[in-house]
């Protein structure tokens, strides 16, 4: 099947194409061109001058549509994934908060099943924890948090093949060995829920921790102990030029001014946008998987209001927040939602940009940056056909 999107403002790696077209055959992009003459035999879709941009690559998301990936079952996974796809996510790494080993195994089994399906948006499993600093637990379930244990993580990685990212606090006993081991297995190591200062971050980076989990959240900045001042995790990560970061760009987890600062210092190619969304995202549900969590002021919090506990954001909201509140150019915001996370996760060869030969993962945004259509692997996502 041949499909041609015409009369579009298309974001390419070289910049914007005005009045261009995208030609799709089955699940691939056949051509991106500044010529929008209709191709004989193609199904024409008139974008009416809207923005045509790459689909979002979501590398940190806990659930949506009323379901959480910690449930581990296929129904929960499919419901949450579908909810986010309707808001512009076309590739997804389901994320577990700090969990028990049986919970991880159940989620891994479901992830592997979904990954085996043709044209699946699921690219792997992300484990956020459970090797975290208890003092920085935030919204994590404290009963699941512990130090890295080789007897636990080695068998888990040997028996599963879908874990693509694992986060830990580098100051914990055994964290450096853990980072070395998982990176040797091709798993992205990220620092998170940590009190690490510069020496810990520097050493962690040397052994393979190349990414920072929800930058600024669950980590200290510049601080004092008695009369002396110390760099925090935040400043230490800024000093690691090649360390990538992700930000929860809902405008609440990190204020727009700080989103602008991250963009200014780390830049587009080192910054990814994430939702860190819980089950209540893209849903009428007011309940999270964790009974301690409430929704208030457009964000998830612990009921005692001691910490944020995830968001209710979706991919399109991240882009709108960056452009409309943080005053970042649209092309930069889109790249941070697609190209950069694809590069971080090692899938830029097929995801993240609109180029010939890549997967046909495409979003149509109107002038107000609302989603009007989503194609995942060349197929129109149900409930997003607002263009025609």
C-alpha distance (Angstrom), angle and dihedral (degrees) to the residues before:
residue distance angle dihedral
X1 . . .
X2 3.81 . .
X3 3.82 120.8 .
X4 3.78 127.3 -179.2
X5 3.81 124.1 -164.8
X6 3.81 107.8 -158.2
X7 3.82 138.3 -179.8
X8 3.79 91.5 35.8
X9 3.78 139.2 143.0
X10 3.81 98.4 -132.6
X11 3.79 127.6 -163.0
X12 3.82 110.3 -141.4
X13 3.82 129.5 170.0
X14 3.81 86.6 -99.4
X15 3.82 93.6 52.6
X16 3.79 136.4 -95.1
X17 3.80 123.6 -16.3
X18 3.79 112.4 -156.0
X19 3.80 118.3 -147.9
X20 3.80 90.3 0.2
X21 3.78 132.7 142.6
X22 3.79 139.5 -134.3
X23 3.79 119.3 -145.4
X24 3.81 116.5 -154.4
X25 3.78 127.6 -170.2
X26 3.80 114.6 -171.8
X27 3.84 104.7 -50.6
X28 3.81 100.5 -18.0
X29 3.79 138.2 78.0
X30 3.79 106.1 -113.2
X31 3.80 96.4 -175.0
X32 3.80 143.6 -13.1
X33 3.78 112.0 -155.0
X34 3.80 142.9 162.5
X35 3.81 88.5 -129.2
X36 3.79 115.2 89.6
X37 3.79 99.2 -176.1
X38 3.78 108.0 139.9
X39 3.81 115.8 -101.5
X40 3.81 114.7 -132.5
X41 3.79 110.4 -108.7
X42 3.80 96.0 15.2
X43 3.79 124.1 123.6
X44 3.81 103.0 -118.9
X45 3.80 123.1 -138.4
X46 3.79 115.7 -173.5
X47 3.82 108.8 -147.4
X48 3.81 90.0 -167.4
X49 3.79 92.5 -138.7
X50 3.80 94.8 -52.7
X51 3.78 125.7 144.7
X52 3.79 114.7 -90.0
X53 3.81 109.7 -162.0
X54 3.81 138.7 162.1
X55 3.80 118.3 -80.9
X56 3.78 118.1 -98.6
X57 3.80 120.4 -95.1
X58 3.81 106.6 -148.0
X59 3.80 112.7 -158.9
X60 3.83 100.0 169.3
X61 3.81 119.5 39.1
X62 3.80 130.0 131.5
X63 3.79 101.6 -168.1
X64 3.78 148.6 -51.2
X65 3.78 143.1 -167.1
X66 3.79 89.4 54.4
X67 3.83 95.6 -56.4
X68 3.81 134.4 100.7
X69 3.80 127.9 -148.3
X70 3.82 88.7 -133.6
X71 3.81 86.4 73.7
X72 3.79 84.6 72.7
X73 3.79 98.0 -155.8
X74 3.78 129.6 118.5
X75 3.81 96.2 -115.6
X76 3.82 92.3 55.2
X77 3.81 91.8 47.1
X78 3.80 94.8 48.6
X79 3.81 93.5 46.6
X80 3.82 94.3 49.5
X81 3.81 93.5 44.1
X82 3.81 93.1 49.4
X83 3.82 90.8 50.2
X84 3.79 92.5 54.8
X85 3.80 94.7 42.5
X86 3.79 89.4 59.7
X87 3.82 87.3 60.9
X88 3.80 97.8 51.0
X89 3.81 105.6 -80.2
X90 3.81 109.8 131.8
X91 3.83 100.1 163.9
X92 3.78 122.9 39.8
X93 3.78 141.9 -175.0
X94 3.83 105.8 -161.5
X95 3.80 109.0 -137.6
X96 3.80 130.6 -145.5
X97 3.79 121.3 -157.6
X98 3.80 114.8 -139.6
X99 3.79 102.8 -43.9
X100 3.77 142.8 171.9
X101 3.80 119.3 -98.2
X102 3.85 92.7 -108.1
X103 3.83 88.9 53.3
X104 3.81 90.9 50.1
X105 3.80 91.4 48.7
X106 3.81 92.1 50.8
X107 3.80 92.4 49.0
X108 3.80 91.2 45.9
X109 3.80 91.2 53.0
X110 3.80 91.1 51.9
X111 3.82 92.0 44.4
X112 3.80 91.8 52.1
X113 3.81 91.2 49.6
X114 3.81 92.2 51.3
X115 3.82 92.6 44.1
X116 3.80 89.9 55.7
X117 3.80 92.5 59.2
X118 3.83 118.4 98.2
X119 3.82 114.9 -94.4
X120 3.81 92.0 1.6
X121 3.84 117.4 175.8
X122 3.83 88.7 -148.7
X123 3.81 110.7 99.3
X124 3.79 101.4 170.2
X125 3.80 147.7 -47.7
X126 3.81 125.4 -76.0
X127 3.80 119.4 -154.9
X128 3.80 112.1 -156.9
X129 3.78 96.9 -165.9
X130 2.93 152.6 -68.3
X131 3.83 91.2 174.2
X132 3.79 97.9 73.4
X133 3.80 140.6 134.4
X134 3.80 105.4 -94.7
X135 3.82 90.5 -144.1
X136 3.82 88.7 61.5
X137 3.80 97.4 41.6
X138 3.81 93.1 124.3
X139 3.79 107.7 165.4
X140 3.83 94.0 -7.2
X141 3.81 118.6 113.3
X142 3.84 102.6 -102.7
X143 3.79 94.6 -153.1
X144 3.81 89.7 65.7
X145 3.82 97.5 49.2
X146 3.83 119.6 104.2
X147 3.81 143.6 137.9
X148 3.82 119.8 -76.4
X149 3.81 111.9 -82.2
X150 3.83 118.5 -165.1
X151 3.81 90.3 -156.8
X152 3.80 86.2 61.7
X153 3.82 107.1 37.2
X154 3.82 99.7 38.2
X155 3.83 96.2 59.3
X156 3.80 89.9 42.5
X157 3.78 92.9 56.0
X158 3.81 92.1 41.3
X159 3.79 93.2 55.1
X160 3.81 100.1 39.5
X161 3.79 128.2 56.5
X162 3.78 102.7 -172.4
X163 3.83 103.0 71.5
X164 3.81 104.6 108.9
X165 3.80 101.1 163.3
X166 3.79 136.2 26.6
X167 3.83 126.8 -177.4
X168 3.82 126.9 -151.3
X169 3.80 142.9 161.5
X170 3.83 105.3 -105.0
X171 3.81 95.6 -149.7
X172 3.82 92.8 66.7
X173 3.81 120.6 105.2
X174 3.80 107.2 -93.5
X175 3.81 95.2 15.0
X176 3.80 94.7 117.6
X177 3.81 92.5 52.3
X178 3.80 88.3 46.6
X179 3.82 91.5 52.3
X180 3.80 92.3 48.7
X181 3.79 92.4 48.9
X182 3.80 99.1 47.8
X183 3.81 93.8 44.8
X184 3.82 88.6 51.8
X185 3.80 85.3 58.7
X186 3.81 92.6 51.9
X187 3.81 94.6 -103.5
X188 3.83 118.4 140.1
X189 3.82 109.9 -118.2
X190 3.81 115.2 -149.0
X191 3.80 132.4 -177.2
X192 3.78 117.1 -128.8
X193 3.82 146.7 145.5
X194 3.78 87.5 27.9
X195 3.80 145.3 138.4
X196 3.81 93.1 -154.3
X197 3.78 119.1 150.6
X198 3.80 126.7 -159.8
X199 3.82 100.8 -70.2
X200 3.81 92.0 51.1
X201 3.81 92.7 46.9
X202 3.81 92.3 45.6
X203 3.81 92.2 50.0
X204 3.81 91.6 43.6
X205 3.78 91.0 53.1
X206 3.80 90.6 50.7
X207 3.82 91.9 55.1
X208 3.79 94.6 46.7
X209 3.80 112.3 -79.8
X210 3.80 98.1 134.0
X211 3.81 102.6 158.3
X212 3.82 138.1 58.5
X213 3.80 121.9 -138.6
X214 3.83 116.1 -129.5
X215 3.80 92.6 -21.6
X216 3.85 114.1 -127.6
X217 3.83 91.8 14.9
X218 3.83 119.8 99.9
X219 3.80 92.1 3.1
X220 3.83 132.1 89.2
X221 3.76 127.3 -115.7
X222 3.80 128.8 -156.7
X223 3.82 108.2 -26.8
X224 3.82 146.9 164.4
X225 3.78 132.5 -118.5
X226 3.79 107.3 -168.1
X227 3.81 106.5 -47.0
X228 3.83 98.0 -21.0
X229 3.77 129.6 84.9
X230 3.81 127.1 -137.3
X231 3.77 136.5 -168.7
X232 3.78 114.4 -111.6
X233 3.77 131.4 -141.2
X234 3.81 88.9 -89.2
X235 3.82 95.9 57.9
X236 3.80 91.0 41.6
X237 3.79 91.3 55.7
X238 3.81 91.0 47.8
X239 3.82 87.6 55.9
X240 3.81 91.3 55.3
X241 3.81 97.4 80.7
X242 3.80 94.2 -168.0
X243 3.80 97.4 44.7
X244 3.80 112.3 107.3
X245 3.79 124.4 -143.6
X246 3.77 138.5 -159.8
X247 3.80 125.9 -150.5
X248 3.79 131.3 -160.3
X249 3.80 94.2 -126.3
X250 3.81 98.7 -165.1
X251 3.81 91.5 114.2
X252 3.82 90.3 -117.3
X253 3.81 107.1 67.6
X254 3.79 87.1 48.2
X255 3.82 119.1 15.6
X256 3.82 118.3 -121.6
X257 3.82 92.0 -107.9
X258 3.81 90.6 58.4
X259 3.81 91.6 44.7
X260 3.79 85.7 56.3
X261 3.82 90.7 49.0
X262 3.82 92.5 51.4
X263 3.81 89.6 49.8
X264 3.79 90.2 49.1
X265 3.82 96.9 48.4
X266 3.81 105.9 29.2
X267 3.79 95.4 28.5
X268 3.79 133.1 -155.6
X269 3.80 96.9 -61.7
X270 3.81 94.4 53.7
X271 3.82 99.4 39.6
X272 3.80 126.9 78.2
X273 3.79 126.5 -173.5
X274 3.80 118.0 -132.2
X275 3.79 135.0 178.9
X276 3.83 98.6 -149.9
X277 3.81 79.7 -160.1
X278 3.78 124.2 -179.3
X279 3.80 128.8 -150.2
X280 3.81 92.6 -79.4
X281 3.83 92.7 65.1
X282 3.82 115.1 108.0
X283 3.78 87.7 7.0
X284 3.78 143.5 97.1
X285 3.80 87.3 -131.0
X286 3.80 117.1 115.7
X287 3.79 94.7 -167.6
X288 3.80 131.1 90.7
X289 3.79 127.3 -156.2
X290 3.82 88.1 -109.2
X291 3.85 109.0 67.8
X292 3.84 90.3 -149.0
X293 3.82 90.9 67.5
X294 3.80 126.2 94.5
X295 3.82 132.4 -179.0
X296 3.79 114.7 -124.3
X297 3.82 134.0 151.9
X298 3.81 91.0 5.7
X299 3.80 95.1 -58.4
X300 3.82 140.2 84.0
X301 3.82 116.7 -105.1
X302 3.76 139.6 170.9
X303 3.79 106.7 -97.2
X304 3.82 91.2 -115.6
X305 3.83 87.5 55.6
X306 3.80 91.6 -126.5
X307 3.82 93.0 128.5
X308 3.77 145.7 3.4
X309 3.80 111.8 -104.4
X310 3.78 107.2 -164.4
X311 3.78 135.4 -55.1
X312 3.78 141.4 -90.8
X313 3.81 90.6 -139.9
X314 3.79 129.1 127.9
X315 3.80 130.4 -156.4
X316 3.82 94.8 -95.0
X317 3.80 91.1 52.3
X318 3.82 90.2 54.7
X319 3.79 90.8 55.7
X320 3.81 93.2 45.6
X321 3.81 91.9 48.7
X322 3.80 93.0 51.2
X323 3.81 93.2 48.4
X324 3.80 103.3 34.4
X325 3.83 100.8 34.8
X326 3.81 106.7 21.0
X327 3.84 91.7 38.0
X328 3.82 94.0 -132.6
X329 3.84 118.0 154.4
X330 3.80 113.1 -96.2
X331 3.79 93.1 -122.0
X332 3.82 90.5 55.7
X333 3.80 93.2 47.5
X334 3.81 91.7 50.0
X335 3.81 92.9 47.5
X336 3.82 90.0 51.6
X337 3.80 89.1 52.8
X338 3.80 95.8 46.9
X339 3.80 120.9 7.5
X340 3.82 98.9 40.3
X341 3.82 97.7 47.3
X342 3.81 88.5 45.9
X343 3.81 89.5 53.6
X344 3.82 92.4 46.1
X345 3.81 91.3 52.6
X346 3.81 94.4 43.5
X347 3.81 97.7 -114.9
X348 3.82 100.0 107.7
X349 3.80 89.1 113.1
X350 3.80 88.6 74.8
X351 3.82 108.2 10.7
X352 3.79 140.3 45.8
X353 3.82 104.8 46.1
X354 3.80 138.7 56.1
X355 3.80 102.8 -112.7
X356 3.78 137.9 135.9
X357 3.80 111.4 -82.0
X358 3.79 96.7 18.0
X359 3.79 125.9 116.8
X360 3.80 112.7 -78.5
X361 3.83 96.1 -114.0
X362 3.79 105.1 149.1
X363 3.81 140.1 161.4
X364 3.80 127.5 -160.8
X365 3.82 112.4 -151.2
X366 3.78 125.5 -172.9
X367 3.82 123.5 -138.6
X368 3.82 90.3 -84.5
X369 3.83 88.8 52.4
X370 3.78 94.4 -112.3
X371 3.81 117.2 146.9
X372 3.79 112.1 -104.7
X373 3.81 99.6 168.3
X374 3.81 138.7 0.7
X375 3.80 127.5 -161.8
X376 3.81 118.0 -167.8
X377 3.80 113.9 -170.5
X378 3.80 87.8 -15.1
X379 3.80 95.3 -54.6
X380 3.79 121.5 114.8
X381 3.80 108.5 -117.2
X382 3.79 112.0 -121.2
X383 3.78 113.3 -100.9
X384 3.82 96.2 20.2
X385 3.81 102.4 89.4
X386 3.80 95.8 113.6
X387 3.81 93.6 130.8
X388 3.77 97.8 71.7
